[in-house]
Amino acid sequence: MGDNVTEPKNTLSIRDNRTGRDYEVDILDGDVIRAMDLRKIKVEESDFGMMAYDPAFTNTASTFSTVTYIDGGKGILRYRGYPIEQLAEKSSHLEVAYLLLKGELPTETELAEFVSDVTTHTYVHENLKDLLEGFRYDAHTMGMMVSAVSALSTFYPEAKNVRDPAVRWQQIVRLVAKMPTMAAYAYRRLRGFPYVYPENELSYTSNFLNMLFRIEAKNYEKPNPVLERALDVLFILHADHEQNCSTTTMRAIGSSGTDPYSALAGAMAALYGPLHGGANEAVLRMLERIGTLDNVPGFIEGVKAKKERLMGFGHRVYKAYDPRASIIKRTADEVFEVTERNPLLDIALELERIALNEDYFVERNLYPNVDFYSGMIYQAMGFPVEMFPVLFAIPRAVGWLAQWEELLRDPEQRIARPRQIYVGSDVRDYIPIGERG
């Protein structure tokens, strides 16, 4: 007699207890099912079918992607398979940009050509300066940047031809090249300084620092190589982070077939929010409010009593130490050897020590994240807090563009259109205004 053993199948069986019917749906790679497979679960044939309710898309996969891999439980972040630790140590921002955009690390020739292409597109149209001059003297740099990036679509009308790979690549190069220039212009506008044009003999980050902080042509020294490298590392760490709020926005806007400048402006607007790109500013505000080491114990007790928020700790994805945080901490040490030591650092170190050792924080996975040290580094390098989300957007533009390119190449993608569950009023008759209670 043979054993009555059922061969395992890569499917999910569902019983609808309303009707007693059984359904079987395929399980795809990554332990997911297609949401559309739920639609066949109905009480009546005329029903719309079953949907999944998922506020904020916390457990919904909208795409298959080859760009970035994250394992939050193990603290793993990889770009195209390469560990972030190796890239931060050995690579440059433009090399990582090429990797994210093309899928492979470049050869020497490919990297040289890419760097050359980016370098020759750093200038922006003079009319963009007129646009910036239209803002109030105290306008936030991120607000100016969103407008400037959006305006670029009017300078390059061919960008609307998003189905042409050569046209897409041209716009990608332009955006990677021009983001630092527009950011520097926005900063100079905020400070009331004259604009500084790009210097093509400088590196990507050195050129950016030059456009930001140069005062006079004479007796000018190139940016300190330690600060230049620190900014490069920070750009690498922020280049992409899977399907976060701003990336989802980039994909949703891009799914309508709009040009990349408009889509990227929308992604920047999402990044502008304090829960996304403004988190490192919130860390600085918290440290400044604590003020001294003596106030740390009282603040910690306030956190436990839920009267205070511990900013820069914990992450929606990471349930272990954010791998970017340890790299940034080392970078901070290198930066502070060149600049004055940030007086807030001792408070930050004490908060980190407590969070890594006390059960209250360990049990809640409240480990330092990428925002905890980055704000102090930016502050030490001379950036005002208004520049923090802009400094996030410059490298993240690479990830947004890589995700946008992947979206357009994916035959399964269509215009984004989530469903809703209507819970409003049933049909009502119009009442003339004079008869309303």
Secondary structure, DSSP 8 states (H G I E B T S, - for coil): ---------SEEEEEETTTTEEEEEE-BTTTB--GGGGGG--SSTTS-------GGGTT------SSEEEETTTTEEEETTEEHHHHHHH--HHHHHHHHHHSS---HHHHHHHHHHHHTT----THHHHHHHTS-TT--HHHHHHHHHHHHHHH-GGGG-TT-HHHHHHHHHHHHHHHHHHHHHHHHHHHT-------TTS-HHHHHHHHHH---STT-----HHHHHHHHHHHHHTS--SS-HHHHHHHHHHTTT--HHHHHHHHHHHHTSTTTTTHHHHHHHHHHHH-SGGGHHHHHHHHHTTSS--TTB--SS-SS--HHHHHHHHHHHHHHHHS---TTHHHHHHHHHHHHHSHHHHHTT--B-THHHHHHHHHHTT--GGGHHHHHHHHHHHHHHHHHHHHHH-TT-----------S--------GGG--
